[in-house]
Amino acid sequence: MGTVRMNKAKEALSFFLRSLPQDIYFNIYSFGDGHRKVFEASSQYSNANLKTAQKEISTMKSDLGGTNIQGPLEAILKRPLLKGYPRQVFILTDGGVNNT
């Protein structure tokens, strides 16, 4: 993902986060040939956690190699569910996904 595409993805992610309902848990995974997550486990939506997420988003770069989605999806789906909260996964990508 080039710089322009990455900046657009970061803008979209920031907008998306600000539009989430208050009573949820969330996490952000960035991915390429590997993946990273913002929080060790999904965290409750709060001003402090939103600020942490926004700070992490601002430093994201397209430095993880190709767009391999299998690894992060497996990691996400292996996480235990939080009682009373359904798992919802939203994916933002440049469209050039490998190993779909």
PyMOL commands that set and color helices and strands:
alter all, ss='L'
color gray80, all
select helices_A, chain A and resi 3-18+47-59+70-78
alter helices_A, ss='H'
color red, helices_A
select strands_A, chain A and resi 25-26+29-31+35-37+43-44+67-68+97-98
alter strands_A, ss='S'
color yellow, strands_A
deselect
rebuild
show_as cartoon
